[in-house]
Amino acid sequence: VGNGYSEETAYRTVRSGPASVEVLKGWVSTDAGGLRDPVTGSAASLVRMSALPTGASSIAELGKPEQLQLVSSLGLEAGLAKADLVAAARRTADGVVFYDYDLALPATKCDDTLAAACLPSLVVLLSACVRDRQLHVLRVDASPDEWRRAGKALKALRSTFAVAAS
């Protein structure tokens, strides 16, 4: 940057079987499965990697990202069927196709003073792929406050989701 000052962001790898993500080194895991920044507070209420057997050899066999029935296809709880699909994207890493999703669960009640700005009750970031006939899913949940504090970093975390070949 300037005046001889440089900044390097450090990360640590968090693994679950063959799946992994890169997490900011300063963030710590919470007992509830989330992430916390020691300075700014809670960054995510949940970060979870899971895997389910599938007959598909690629997630592309399940359909286009924007047409996938997320709850049934990715093994999510029924409550997420109410979520708004904010964004759907396809990326490829190490020859594996990933589908990335931004979901927003609608607010159950809006603040009357900010009726024009009704924030979602929960932001859910998903990334999914198929490797070795296993459907791997990364899920990151953030409250509106967590999203304001760490949304950019949580999207960066999701972009590092990878699954090694077995």
C-alpha positions, 0 to 999 in steps of 0.5 A: 500500500503506502509508506512501506505498509503492506498487508497480507491476509492469512487463511487456515484450511478447515476440512470435512472429509475430502471437502475443505474451505479457506477461513480467515486465520483470525476467525474462531469456530463457535460451539454452535458451528459458526464463526466468530471474529475476535474483534468484530464479533459473530461472522456466521451462525453456521458453517457446515460441509456435508455429503450425500450419495448420488447417482450423478457423476457431476452436479450438471446432471441434476439440472441448470443451477437456476432450475435446481429444486434446492431443498430436495436436490441438496438435502436441505430442510424444508424451511429453506423452500421459502427462501428467495433465490438472490443469485445462482452461479456456476464455477469450475475448480480442479475440473469439478463443476460447482453451483453457488447460491445466495438465498435470503429467507424473508423477514417475518416482520418488518420494522415500521420505521424502515418499511422500505428496507425490510432485511432478510431474516437469514442469508444462506450461502451454498456451494455444491458439487458432485465428486466420486458419486457424492454430492458435497454441500457447503452451507454458510448462514448469516444473520443480517448483522453478521451479513453486514459485518462479514458478507464479503468475507463469507462469499470469499470463503464460499469461493474456496470450497473444494473437494479432493478426489478420493 
